[in-house]
Amino acid sequence: MAGEKLIRFYRTKLSNYNLIYGFMTQRIWTFCLLMILLLALPTAFGLAFGVGGLWTGLIGYAVLFLFVYYLLIVRRAQKELWKRYRIRDFKKLHMLKLCLLRNYLARNGFASPEELSTLQKVLEEDDTLLRKNFTIKNMAILLVVLIFAALGAVFILEASPEGHRIFLAVILALFVLFLASVLRIIGYVISYFSDANKRSARALIQVMQELSASYIMEQNTDYQPYREMELVIANSDILKEIIDGKAIF
């Protein structure tokens, strides 16, 4: 993939983890360990009061999860944003990412709508290749389901009497639906990790369009959409290091 290094840069250097959560690893580990310990809550309710108690415990666990997540993760992230970048709003974090990418691309020779359009075409070609791989994976899942359906059909034809065949056909249909659903879920779980580049490529294509529009806006108006973020970057050594990374290609 021609844009692989750019996608890797977008996924790592401009990720929320690198910009915020990497600085609060201790809080993240505390949150995870606390949530594991709090699993004792629904377990205890289930053992004490049966199924009804288990549901009560799960609801309580969900409430505690949201509360602790906000307290240890969201609040801490807001503090890190202000401490490191003087940003109070998560929406401005997106603008900061765009500005970082804009400066990084300009540093590597992509500083106009035309140049960004060329880079966008490269990413679109890579995304087309990833879409083909996704289609092949879906066909493989369909093939497995069809094989099981064919084997079940052979078994049903050999079954007797006629009433058994109808019963087995219904069971087979339900099993095929269940198998297709399970394989689909497994495929989505695998895709979440293996198709990260595909999601990043699509996000980058949208970002390229937004950056191209910002250049056109600056050429035709006095509006500077990234002026505030440029000041943030100028006052942060961490953000300067991100922009000064190696060339894309």
C-alpha positions as CSV (number, residue, x, y, z in Angstrom):
1,M,0.0,0.0,0.0
2,A,1.4,3.3,-1.1
3,G,-0.1,5.2,1.8
4,E,0.7,2.7,4.5
5,K,3.1,5.0,6.3
6,L,0.7,7.8,6.3
7,I,-2.1,5.6,7.7
8,R,0.3,4.3,10.4
9,F,1.1,7.9,11.3
10,Y,-2.6,8.8,11.5
11,R,-3.4,5.7,13.6
12,T,-0.5,6.1,16.1
13,K,0.8,9.6,16.3
14,L,-2.6,11.2,16.0
15,S,-4.5,8.7,18.1
16,N,-6.3,9.6,21.3
17,Y,-4.0,7.2,23.1
18,N,-0.9,9.0,22.0
19,L,-2.2,12.5,22.6
20,I,-4.0,11.9,25.9
21,Y,-4.4,8.4,27.3
22,G,-0.7,7.5,26.9
23,F,0.0,10.0,29.7
24,M,-2.5,8.4,32.1
25,T,-1.5,4.7,31.9
26,Q,-1.7,4.3,35.6
27,R,-5.2,5.5,35.7
28,I,-6.3,3.2,32.9
29,W,-4.8,0.2,34.7
30,T,-6.5,1.3,38.0
31,F,-9.8,1.5,36.1
32,C,-9.4,-2.0,34.6
33,L,-8.4,-3.7,37.8
34,L,-11.2,-2.0,39.7
35,M,-13.8,-3.1,37.1
36,I,-12.5,-6.7,37.4
37,L,-12.8,-6.5,41.2
38,L,-16.3,-5.1,41.0
39,L,-17.5,-8.1,39.0
40,A,-17.9,-9.6,42.5
41,L,-21.0,-7.4,42.8
42,P,-23.3,-9.1,40.2
43,T,-21.8,-12.5,41.2
44,A,-22.7,-11.9,44.9
45,F,-26.2,-10.7,44.0
46,G,-26.7,-13.7,41.8
47,L,-25.6,-16.2,44.4
48,A,-27.8,-14.5,47.1
49,F,-31.0,-13.8,45.2
50,G,-30.9,-15.9,42.1
51,V,-31.6,-14.7,38.6
52,G,-33.4,-11.5,39.7
53,G,-30.5,-10.6,42.0
54,L,-28.1,-11.2,39.1
55,W,-29.9,-8.7,36.9
56,T,-29.9,-6.2,39.8
57,G,-26.2,-6.7,40.2
58,L,-25.5,-6.3,36.5
59,I,-27.4,-3.0,36.5
60,G,-25.5,-1.8,39.5
61,Y,-22.3,-2.8,37.8
62,A,-23.2,-0.9,34.7
63,V,-23.9,2.2,36.8
64,L,-20.6,1.9,38.6
65,F,-18.8,1.3,35.3
66,L,-20.1,4.6,33.9
67,F,-19.4,6.5,37.0
68,V,-15.9,5.2,37.5
69,Y,-15.1,5.6,33.8
70,Y,-16.1,9.2,33.9
71,L,-14.2,9.8,37.2
72,L,-10.9,8.1,36.3
73,I,-10.9,8.4,32.5
74,V,-13.0,11.2,31.1
75,R,-12.2,13.7,33.9
76,R,-8.5,12.8,33.8
77,A,-8.4,13.2,30.0
78,Q,-9.9,16.6,30.3
79,K,-7.2,17.6,32.8
80,E,-4.5,16.2,30.5
81,L,-5.9,18.2,27.6
82,W,-5.7,21.4,29.6
83,K,-2.4,20.6,31.2
84,R,-0.5,19.7,28.0
85,Y,-2.3,21.6,25.3
86,R,-4.5,24.2,27.1
87,I,-7.6,22.7,25.5
88,R,-10.8,22.2,27.5
89,D,-13.1,20.8,24.8
90,F,-12.8,17.4,23.3
91,K,-14.3,18.9,20.1
92,K,-11.2,21.0,19.8
93,L,-9.0,17.9,20.0
94,H,-10.4,16.9,16.6
95,M,-9.4,20.3,15.3
96,L,-5.9,19.9,16.8
97,K,-5.5,16.5,15.0
98,L,-6.5,18.1,11.7
99,C,-4.0,20.9,12.3
100,L,-1.2,18.4,13.2
101,L,-1.9,16.4,10.0
102,R,-2.1,19.6,8.0
103,N,1.3,20.7,9.2
104,Y,2.8,17.2,8.8
105,L,1.6,17.0,5.2
106,A,2.8,20.5,4.4
107,R,6.2,19.6,5.8
108,N,6.3,16.6,3.4
109,G,5.2,18.5,0.3
110,F,1.4,18.4,0.4
111,A,0.4,22.0,1.0
112,S,-2.3,22.8,-1.6
113,P,-5.7,21.4,-2.6
114,E,-4.2,19.9,-5.7
115,E,-1.5,18.0,-3.9
116,L,-3.9,16.8,-1.3
117,S,-6.2,15.6,-4.1
118,T,-3.4,13.5,-5.5
119,L,-2.7,12.0,-2.1
120,Q,-6.4,11.3,-1.6
121,K,-6.5,9.3,-4.9
122,V,-3.7,7.1,-3.5
123,L,-5.6,6.4,-0.4
124,E,-8.8,5.7,-2.4
125,E,-6.9,3.1,-4.4
126,D,-5.6,1.4,-1.2
127,D,-9.2,1.5,0.2
128,T,-10.5,-0.2,-3.0
129,L,-7.9,-3.0,-2.5
130,L,-9.1,-3.5,1.1
131,R,-12.7,-3.6,0.0
132,K,-11.8,-6.5,-2.3
133,N,-10.2,-8.4,0.6
134,F,-13.3,-7.8,2.6
135,T,-15.5,-9.3,-0.2
136,I,-13.3,-12.4,-0.4
137,K,-13.7,-12.9,3.4
138,N,-17.5,-12.7,3.1
139,M,-17.5,-15.2,0.3
140,A,-15.4,-17.6,2.4
141,I,-18.0,-17.3,5.2
142,L,-20.8,-18.0,2.8
143,L,-19.0,-21.0,1.4
144,V,-18.6,-22.6,4.9
145,V,-22.3,-22.1,5.5
146,L,-23.3,-23.6,2.2
147,I,-21.1,-26.6,2.8
148,F,-22.8,-27.3,6.2
149,A,-26.2,-26.8,4.5
150,A,-25.3,-29.3,1.8
151,L,-24.1,-31.9,4.2
152,G,-27.2,-31.5,6.3
153,A,-29.4,-31.8,3.2
154,V,-27.8,-35.2,2.3
155,F,-28.4,-36.4,5.9
156,I,-32.1,-35.3,5.7
157,L,-32.6,-37.1,2.4
158,E,-31.4,-40.3,4.0
159,A,-33.6,-39.9,7.0
160,S,-36.9,-41.7,7.4
161,P,-39.9,-41.5,7.8
162,E,-41.2,-38.3,6.1
163,G,-42.1,-36.6,9.4
164,H,-38.5,-36.9,10.5
165,R,-37.3,-35.2,7.4
166,I,-39.5,-32.2,8.0
167,F,-38.3,-31.9,11.6
168,L,-34.7,-32.3,10.6
169,A,-35.1,-29.7,7.8
170,V,-36.4,-27.1,10.4
171,I,-33.5,-27.9,12.7
172,L,-31.0,-27.6,9.8
173,A,-32.5,-24.2,8.8
174,L,-32.2,-22.9,12.4
175,F,-28.6,-24.3,12.6
176,V,-27.6,-22.7,9.4
177,L,-28.9,-19.3,10.5
178,F,-27.2,-19.7,13.9
179,L,-23.9,-20.7,12.2
180,A,-24.1,-17.8,9.8
181,S,-24.7,-15.4,12.7
182,V,-21.8,-16.8,14.7
183,L,-19.4,-16.6,11.8
184,R,-20.6,-13.1,11.1
185,I,-19.9,-12.0,14.7
186,I,-16.5,-13.7,14.7
187,G,-15.8,-12.0,11.4
188,Y,-16.7,-8.6,12.8
189,V,-14.5,-9.2,15.9
190,I,-11.5,-10.2,13.7
191,S,-12.2,-7.3,11.4
192,Y,-12.1,-4.8,14.2
193,F,-8.4,-5.6,14.8
194,S,-7.3,-6.8,11.3
195,D,-9.1,-4.1,9.3
196,A,-7.9,-1.1,11.4
197,N,-6.0,0.1,8.3
198,K,-9.2,0.1,6.3
199,R,-11.0,2.3,8.8
200,S,-8.1,4.6,9.1
201,A,-7.9,4.9,5.3
202,R,-11.6,5.9,5.1
203,A,-11.2,8.4,7.9
204,L,-8.1,9.9,6.2
205,I,-10.0,10.3,2.9
206,Q,-12.6,12.4,4.7
207,V,-9.9,14.3,6.5
208,M,-8.2,15.1,3.2
209,Q,-11.5,16.6,1.9
210,E,-11.8,18.7,4.9
211,L,-8.2,19.9,4.7
212,S,-8.6,20.7,1.0
213,A,-11.6,22.8,1.8
214,S,-9.6,24.7,4.5
215,Y,-7.0,25.6,1.9
216,I,-9.6,26.8,-0.5
217,M,-11.3,28.8,2.3
218,E,-8.0,30.5,3.2
219,Q,-7.3,31.4,-0.5
220,N,-10.7,33.0,-1.0
221,T,-11.4,34.5,2.5
222,D,-9.6,36.0,5.5
223,Y,-10.8,33.2,7.7
224,Q,-8.1,31.1,9.3
225,P,-9.7,27.9,10.7
226,Y,-6.6,26.6,12.4
227,R,-5.2,29.8,13.9
228,E,-5.9,28.8,17.5
229,M,-4.5,25.3,17.0
230,E,-1.4,26.7,15.4
231,L,-0.7,28.6,18.7
232,V,-1.3,25.5,20.7
233,I,1.3,23.6,18.6
234,A,3.8,26.4,18.8
235,N,3.7,26.2,22.6
236,S,4.0,22.4,22.8
237,D,7.3,20.5,22.3
238,I,5.4,17.2,22.2
239,L,3.2,18.4,19.2
240,K,6.2,19.8,17.4
241,E,7.9,16.4,17.6
242,I,4.9,14.8,16.0
243,I,5.0,17.2,13.1
244,D,8.8,16.7,12.7
245,G,8.4,12.9,12.0
246,K,9.9,11.1,9.1
247,A,8.7,11.6,5.5
248,I,5.6,9.7,4.5
249,F,6.9,7.8,1.4
